Amino acid sequence: MRSLIPAVLREEPQFARYFAGQALSMVGDRITFVVVPFAVLSIPGTDAADVGLVSAATLVPFLVFALAGGVWADRLPRQRVMLVSDLVRFVTQALVAGLLLSGHAQVWHLVALMAVFGTADAFFAPAAAGLMPLIVSPDRLQEANGLRGLVMSTGLVAGPALAGGLILLVGSGGAIALDALSFAVSAVFLARLKPRAADVAAPEGGFLAQLRAGFTEVVSRSWVWSTLAALSIYHVVVLPSVYVLGPVLAEQEFGGATSWSIVVAAFGVGSIMGDVLAMRVRMKRPLAVAAAALSVAACQALIIGIGPTIPVIAALEAVTGVAVSLAFTLWETSLQAHVPQASLSRVSSYDYLLTAGLMPLGLAVAGPVAQAIGLRPTLYAMTLLAVPAALALLTIPAVRHLPAPAPTPTPAASS
């Protein structure tokens, strides 16, 4: 039985404590992603525009406050920032659930509460990235990130089914209440966490000075800014092929949502395999492997465009799922291992802003472009932009030669 437990959980007690709280919260997030649109539509008189408004209310504060979240996560104890964020998100989700269950919810209620939720999320994510090296020894970072990715990938596959079951059993309000509970559980584990003290002084200067210093940390490292550029292109150019154009093509030629769900499931299975691979295989040059994996992931638009049948598309998407998980796990590990502890959260905040934050731009543009030049030409054009950008990373010496984290004989933290 002991051998079935990942070594990082057995040997890193603080990470095990952190992971116990985060695993439930991450699955809850995947469920809520599916539930919220149905929660909005359960309010009489609402339509798709209201769903988009509530979704935007979550996203826009994240875009506005992501960089600020990075600054404050480097100024304050990251554990404290995360704990406050979890408590705020617990309260907002509990209020949303209460309004829905009582039948008093209105769209403006959800917009306001989701805006608060998105703001708290913007502070949590950079703090969490900065906390990891304080609860995991350097040579276990890749395994720890792979395990977190495994939970997220599993939630991506199981989340829709769990969400559908919860809506049937307890309704949208009940499902969101369970997500609120997951943040409370996460807060309890965070409060009991004992991270290692950072071995650097807190950053000096005011807020704007620290914001500029974070930007300097990004642009002064060629492996950081170049990877951020390639990842931004992937999010803006490639992912719309999966979220927008792929479903449209499936509807037109392959039988609609049922067929496309096979592709999505295959990608999810591949992602799980990639996370397991990241947990078990040490890479001597992790960022070089991440760049190669990103080049494979960037082929998704081409796969969707030229795939003759759904089984072929699904099989190839499973391969890209492996690549995506590897690329992001190894990238996160590289940041945590090689960016100075004092500025890690600020650098990570640029990662969140320039990747997930810019993705809605691509989602908004993909449809009109496909209408103007055609669905398949758009998919081919996406590939011509994204694949060379990913391959270009391998021409940068700092990307090719960035080493894996060095082993350390000292424990990550006391138990």
Stockholm file with secondary structure:
# STOCKHOLM 1.0

chainA/1-415         MRSLIPAVLREEPQFARYFAGQALSMVGDRITFVVVPFAVLSIPGTDAADVGLVSAATLVPFLVFALAGGVWADRLPRQRVMLVSDLVRFVTQALVAGLLLSGHAQVWHLVALMAVFGTADAFFAPAAAGLMPLIVSPDRLQEANGLRGLVMSTGLVAGPALAGGLILLVGSGGAIALDALSFAVSAVFLARLKPRAADVAAPEGGFLAQLRAGFTEVVSRSWVWSTLAALSIYHVVVLPSVYVLGPVLAEQEFGGATSWSIVVAAFGVGSIMGDVLAMRVRMKRPLAVAAAALSVAACQALIIGIGPTIPVIAALEAVTGVAVSLAFTLWETSLQAHVPQASLSRVSSYDYLLTAGLMPLGLAVAGPVAQAIGLRPTLYAMTLLAVPAALALLTIPAVRHLPAPAPTPTPAASS
#=GR chainA/1-415 SS CGGGSCHHHHHCHHHHHHHHHHHHHHHHHHHHHHHHHHHHHTSTTCCHHHHHHHHHHHHHHHHHHHHHHHHHHHHSCHHHHHHHHHHHHHHHHHHHHHHHHHTCCCHHHHHHHHHHHHHHHHHHHHHHHHHHHHHSCGGGHHHHHHHHHHHHHHHHHHHHHHHHHHHHHHHHHHHHHHHHHHHHHHHHHHHTCCCCCCSSCCCCSCHHHHHHHHHHHHHTCHHHHHHHHHHHHIIIIIHHIIIIIHHHHHHHHSCSHHHHHHHHHHHHHHHHHHHHHHHHCCCSSHHHHHHHHHHHHTTHHHHHHHCSSHHHHHHHHHHHHHHHHHHHHHHHHHHHHHSCGGGHHHHHHHHHHHTTTTHHHHHHHHHHHHHHHCHHHHHHHHHHHHHHHHHHGGGSHHHHHCCCCCCCSSCSSCC
#=GC SS_cons         CGGGSCHHHHHCHHHHHHHHHHHHHHHHHHHHHHHHHHHHHTSTTCCHHHHHHHHHHHHHHHHHHHHHHHHHHHHSCHHHHHHHHHHHHHHHHHHHHHHHHHTCCCHHHHHHHHHHHHHHHHHHHHHHHHHHHHHSCGGGHHHHHHHHHHHHHHHHHHHHHHHHHHHHHHHHHHHHHHHHHHHHHHHHHHHTCCCCCCSSCCCCSCHHHHHHHHHHHHHTCHHHHHHHHHHHHIIIIIHHIIIIIHHHHHHHHSCSHHHHHHHHHHHHHHHHHHHHHHHHCCCSSHHHHHHHHHHHHTTHHHHHHHCSSHHHHHHHHHHHHHHHHHHHHHHHHHHHHHSCGGGHHHHHHHHHHHTTTTHHHHHHHHHHHHHHHCHHHHHHHHHHHHHHHHHHGGGSHHHHHCCCCCCCSSCSSCC
//
